[in-house]
Amino acid sequence: MEWCGWVGPGKEDFGLRHAAGGDREAKGRRAQPTQGWRRGKAEGARSRLVTANIGKRRLGSRREVAGCEDLHVMDTLHLLLLVASLPLASRGAMRDVRSWTEDKNYHQPAILNSSALQQVAEGTSISEMWEHDLQPLLIERYPGSPGSYAARQHIMKRIQRLEADWVLEVDTFLSQTPYGYRSFSNIISTLNPTAKRHLVLACHYDSKYFPHWDNKVFVGATDSAVPCAMMLELARALDKQLLSLKNISDSRPDLSLQLIFFDGEEAFLHWSPQDSLYGSRHLAPKMASTPHPPGATDTNQLHGMDLLVLLDLIGAQNPTFPNFFPRSTRWHKRLQAIEHALHELGLLKDYSSERQYFQSYDYRGGIQDDHVPFLRKGVPVLHLISSPFPEVWHTMEDNEKNLDKPTIDNLNKILQVFVLEYLHL
C-alpha cells in the first residue's frame, strides 16, 4: 500500500455517485406505473362522485336526498382511504421492482446479544491462530519465490480442512515487472458460489521484495501475514456457523462469504501504477467480465460483492482505523459499536476505551491498496488499515517480536462478530 496525499473529487466517491445516479434513475422508472395506477383510481373515484351528485339533484324526497348524501360520504371515505394507502402500495411495488444488486444498499445487520458475544470471544483462540496460521506465513514470500508457493499451499490447506464447503480457486497469471515477467496467483475461497451476494474479506499474502541484508529477510508480519492469519482464524472459529450458509433459507438473505488473498500487492522497486497491485488489478476486470449468477446476461461477479472489507497493516500495538469512504460509513460505525459492546462485557484484553481502534473521524487522504481497482468499478469498500502506519512498516523490524497478541486477539473478536451480524448467523 502507498499513501498518496489528497484525493480530489471522484476517486473514492466514484462508487457512491454511480450508485446514487442509478437509484435516481430506477426510482424515476418505478414511479411511472404507480402514478398511472394512482390516476386511474382517482379518476374512477371522481366519476363516481359526479354520478352521485347528479343523482342527488334528481331525487325529490328528503329521504332520497339523505340516502345520496350517505353515498356521497361513503365515496369520499373510499377516496380518502385510497389516498392514505398509496404510500404503502408504492413502497411495496418499489420493493418488487428493485434489483437484487441494490439489496446491499439496504442491508441491515442482525445484532448479536451479550450471550452470543460471549460465545464468539470463547470460540476464537489467539494461541491456535499464532501457531497454526501465522507462524508458517512469517517467511519471505515475494511473488514467484519458494516462500510464495509455500504460503499459498499453507493458506489453501488450512481452508480445505474445514467442514464448511469452501470452493477454492487459484487465479494464476503472468505480468510484466521491473524484473521481467513474473507469475502471480490470487487465492479466492467462496462459500456457496451460486449465492447472488457475498460479503468479501480480503488481504494480500505476498511480502515486499528486499535484497537480503546482514542475513535478514523481510517477512512482513503486519504487512500482511497477520491479516491473512486473522482471516484463516475467522474461518476456523466460525466453521460451524458458516457451514449453514450452504442451506438456502427464506429467513436469511441470498448472501454468503468470500475470502480473497491477493498476490503482488507490493511494488518490486518503486510504487507506480505499473509496479503495484498486480493481483487486484488483474482480478477486478476478470470478475467484471464473469457473469453472476452463472448464466446471467446483465450482472457480473462485481455486482455480487456486497462489501469489500480489506485488511492491511494489522498487528502492532494501539492501531487506529479511520473511516475512509462515505458509502461504508454505517459499517465502520457498526465496528465501533461492536468494539464498545465487547469492551463493556470485559471481553477485550489490555484495552483502554481512551484509545479506541475504530475512530469516528473521516480520513480524507488517499491510500493506494488492493481496494482501488474494485473501488473504481463501483464496489463498496471498508478499508481496515492502520493509520498512521506501524512504525516498523517496510523495515526488517516488521517481524514476530514486534506484534502485539492482545491487540490481534481483540480485533479477531470484533471482525468475527461483524461477519456473523452481517450474514445473519
C-alpha angles and dihedrals in degrees: 000000000000133000110232106180125235118009112214122219112298113034103080094021095052095094092045094051091044093051093045092051090050091051092051092050093046092048090052091054093046093051095061101070090041092053091048091051090047093051092048093051094044093048090050090051092049091051090053090051091051091049091049092051093049089050091049093055091051096051116094110194126072090236092055091047090049090051091053090048088055089051090049091052092047093051090048090052090049090052092049091049090049092053092046091053096051098087092052093046091046092052091049091051091049091053090051093050097042114109119238088240088070095053091089089066092059100035116130128195124243100236115227119228126228094270092053091048089053090052092052091051091050094045099057121077123199092188093054091046091049095051103035105028110023109036095055087057096053093096137098104280111164114156114290095014125122087248091057091056091047092050092049093050090047094053093048095047092050090054097041093057093061125099095231110095100249117179111212125206127180112206104202123181143151124244136178114253134172085268096051127263115346133186118239130186126196117197117218118187117184136183112212098353091196092063108111096227133040135188103220126210115190144175138155121257100193123097124220116265114247126167110249112267125190090344091302127129130196110246100172098221095178091024090082121306092096095052089051091050091047091055091048091049091049090053090050098043094047096038097120094046092047090050088068092062092081089064109082111226132185089215093063131055120254088265137129143162134270130186121202124191108192124209123210101023092141125076117244093216119352126357112259138141088266098041104051143046093035095159099044093042088056098042100047096062091039091057090044089059095045114093115236131224090030110271095022117141103196106029132062141190093278089058086057093058106100094181133348109218107193119195121200141151095017127150108062123108121272101010122180125207115198126195110263106179131041092215092064098038094113091055092049088052089051089057088051091052092049091049090051094047093050090048092050089055092049092244098128119084126225089353132153121197087211088072108042120187097222109054124202097222122101118239110221099184126089127252116190109220141135092289093069100082089050095043090054088056093053102263113148110243133202105189113201102189125138112250119222092038118246113274090242093057111143093355131112086250092073090101143117097281092060095054121105113222099195091052093050091046091051093049090049090058094047093048094047092051090048092054094046091050094046093050093043092239 
